[in-house]
Amino acid sequence: MAGLASLHCAPTGCVSTTTSVTRRRSMTCILGIDELELEAFKTGKALSRSGTRVTRVKCLQLANRNTHQPCASGKFEGTVYFQYQIYPKPYFDASPTWFTWNSLTAADVHELREERGFEGQHVYFHLNHPIQFVRLVGLVVDIEVTKGGKYILLSLDDSSGACIEVKTEFRSVRANDHAEYPSNTVVDNLDVHMNLGHPTVQVDKQPIDIGSVIKVKGKIDSYRQTRQLKLERIFIVKDTNAEAKAWAETAQLKRDVLSKPWVLTKQKREEIDAQMQRDAIKKRELARKRKAWSARHVEKHRRHAEKSEERRLRKAKELDVGALKGSNVLPW
């Protein structure tokens, strides 16, 4: 599945795609995009041929490329189009964004896309980068315990233009469970207690309240079509230096990784395919060995039961020697 992405930029050196048909054709030829795909993108219609999908995505400013024809005026807002492919999920482990904490903002999380074929799998996309885990840094603006007391919600504002709820669950302890747990939530260093109907939150035994700056790591979730973060880790940001460092990490991720599509080379795909085949062979071999072991185990128990029954019958026969006829019948 492929798509088109756009990068919007205003400074001199950007590419104009709408000033003239000639310039548009030149630019689409450079990027390998034909007129039909470009028009479908501009009108928001999906292409049916070859399974190509057209998507509009907000991205970072794209640096000038020597092959692009520059704008005549720096005031013109140009748009650069390029193609990308959504790879199947078995290839996601090779992605730089899949199994890592992605330093994003709340607005970024809300703008991530869901793609057809990945519904309900908690897989979201920026361009064709699959994302499931994110790291956010922001100000706590609300603390709430849901009705029923199952969840604690921390509303986070990171000045990106959007807020996001960070959700965690209270630890469920059985009546006869006397084990000691590090906290009363599923996050070991987060404790929440109710005081006169108001939640009191502690992180690493340090209280946090509205106005505290925290760093959270979690998995993207949604509730009633609104993005949330399912909390996995939480830390207190102690000073502005740590906060500025988090901003720098977010900017670096967007500049170095998210500003361009993820490209999986043919060689890398073949390596992954070969590894998947080897893993499948190992899995089948392990299943065969387990099945054989189970059969031997069942046969062993069967032989043991037969021998036990033979010993029982032999012992009973020895004990019955000299017994009176009919003594084995109980009276009414």
MOURUR-V223457 format. One record per pair of residues at least 24 apart in sequence whose C-alpha atoms are under 7 Angstrom apart, sorted by the first residue. I is the first residue (numbers start at 0). J is the second residue. Records with the same first field share a line. If there is no record, write none. Layout:
I->J / J
This chain:
0->50 / 51 / 52 / 84 / 85
1->51 / 52 / 82 / 83 / 84 / 85
2->51 / 52 / 53 / 54 / 82 / 83 / 84
3->53 / 54 / 80 / 81 / 82 / 83
4->54 / 55 / 56 / 80 / 81 / 82 / 126
5->55 / 56 / 57 / 78 / 79 / 80 / 81
6->57 / 58 / 59 / 60 / 61 / 78 / 79 / 80
7->58 / 60 / 76 / 77 / 78 / 79
8->60 / 61 / 76 / 77 / 78
9->73 / 74 / 75 / 76 / 77
10->73 / 74
11->70 / 72 / 73
12->63 / 69 / 70
13->63 / 69 / 70 / 77
14->67 / 68 / 69 / 70 / 77 / 78 / 79
15->70 / 77 / 78
16->77 / 78
26->67
30->81
56->126
58->258
59->258
83->127 / 260
84->127
85->127
91->129
96->128 / 129 / 130
97->129 / 130 / 131
99->132
100->132 / 133 / 134 / 216
101->132 / 133 / 134
102->133 / 134 / 135 / 248 / 249 / 252
103->133 / 134 / 135 / 249
104->135 / 157 / 159
105->157 / 159 / 161 / 162 / 163
106->159 / 160 / 161
109->226
121->219 / 220
126->260
127->260 / 261
128->260 / 261
131->218 / 219
132->217 / 218 / 219
133->216 / 217 / 218
134->215 / 216 / 217
135->214 / 215 / 216
136->213 / 214 / 215 / 245
137->212 / 213 / 214
138->210 / 211 / 212 / 213
139->208 / 209 / 210 / 211 / 212
140->209 / 210
141->209
163->227
164->227 / 228
165->227 / 228 / 229 / 230
166->227 / 228 / 229 / 230
167->229 / 230
186->231 / 232
202->234
212->236
